[in-house]
Amino acid sequence: MYDYIPDNPYILLTPGPLSTSKGVRNALLRDWCTWDADYNEEIVQNIRRRLTSIAASTPDDYTAVLIQGSGSFAVEACLGTAVPRSGKLLIVRNGAYGERMSEMAQVMGLNFIEYALSETEAPDAVRVSEILVANPDITHVAMVHCETTTGILNPLVSIAGIVKDSGKILIVDAMSSFGGIPFDASELGIDYFISSANKCIQGVPGFAFVIAKREALAGCKGNARSLCLDLYDQWRAMDKCGKWRYTSPTHVVRALYQALDELEAEGGVTARYARYCENHRVLVDGMKEIGFRTLLDDALQSPIITSFLYPHVDFDFTAFYIRVKAKGFVLYPGKISQADTFRVGDIGEVYPDDMRRLLDVIRNIDA
Ligand SMILES: Cc1ncc(COP(=O)(O)O)c(C=O)c1O
């Protein structure tokens, strides 16, 4: 599995697109006919079934709807289709991706309010409950699971419990967690969650998907504020025989099929989570030993991506980035306003030994 050198000049330690296996990249190398069963049935429908099986212990209650474009397209399709004109959305926001949901809601003219926090603060389920009690007209709640802005892991279990007890529809942006952090949509009662091909499933970029409770999506006909991003219509068309409404990104879809095979071969989401946790542990222990500090308390931190504070006021991230990249590792700039940070991802075809090699490189750079 340790196969990307020398055919890739560097490892991507980013939140995606991320480093993929040679098997996934090889899967791109043939063409497919979008009319025939060898593509529609054997690849598209197969992927949809496998995604719901990974997502939920009652997979028949869910359907996977694949959408052309990046992850944001699927978030927009989901919000714009799930929330009816008579509905009201609560957006839990503690980072750039929560903020993007608010921008989408604004552009689409959705009726929404925010529960806004700072980027280093985790949302509180009790506060969500208070907001729901104070605003009984709220019908839907949207939250980000792993806020990739900082790497914070938001408390999905406690918030899902409150939202479901209140009888509201729950929408989760699980873009950077699905496939890498185990959760059971059935058990948590999640109605919709969103991820994309190029995150923890370890495919290549080009499409995203929404895993929706059939019962919830079935009531969404005519809700969409966009023709192309109509999740309901996409579902109805795709469900007939696996044919996408508009041009399907065939090569990327075939690569995701291969990525799912590799996820199964690794031992499923639990095994992948264990690898990511070990990547993260090696990275953070080593960085602390070198003298770097993490932005977040350990209790808030996900094993997906970590924000490190600049070690001193004269730290030149651009120069550091260029030198580390020249040695084969791509880091990621910080994205928050409160502190000077950079980020290191540990998802993708990346192993603890890669982290050790990265640490050797960083140790030898006079930052
Ligand atoms: C949590 C989260 N939501 C949404 C997105 C947006 O996805 P994309 O950049 O693929 O549109 C990202 C991207 O990294 C993300 O991490």
The ligand as a Gaussian input file, in Angstrom:
#p B3LYP/6-31G(d) Opt

LIG

0 1
 C      -16.375000      20.079000       6.559000
 C      -16.332000      20.542000       5.135000
 N      -17.461000      20.959000       4.557000
 C      -17.478000      21.378000       3.295000
 C      -16.341000      21.395000       2.531000
 C      -16.401000      21.888000       1.124000
 O      -16.046000      20.904000       0.213000
 P      -15.484000      21.302000      -1.226000
 O      -14.245000      22.122000      -0.993000
 O      -15.201000      19.965000      -1.820000
 O      -16.546000      22.056000      -1.924000
 C      -15.130000      20.975000       3.081000
 C      -13.878000      20.997000       2.320000
 O      -12.798000      20.688000       2.787000
 C      -15.131000      20.530000       4.421000
 O      -14.000000      20.106000       5.017000

